Amino acid sequence: MESETFTPSIDWGNEFAQSTWWVLKAFGITVVCVLAILLLIGRYTTWGRQWWRITGDYFKGRDSLPVWIIVFFMLLSRPLK
């Protein structure tokens, strides 16, 4: 019986960079989709227009940057099921 040399199927030296790139791409796609859905809801539903009228100033302007950062981290940290 001949001994076969083990060759790993994953290049573990580059896996961190590849995984990070995959997470960033998936996160970017998620952000675009969520913002598009929220825009459509806010524009075309009564509830969405009411919600935006009440909370819109919270998400607009220079002071809203921490709010958007928190929203992005919440999307990024969502557990996978």
Secondary structure, DSSP 8 states (H G I E B T S, - for coil): --------SS-TTTHHHHHHHHHHHHHHHHHHHHHHHHHHHHHH-HHHHHHHHHHGGGGSSGGGHHHHHHHHHHHHT----
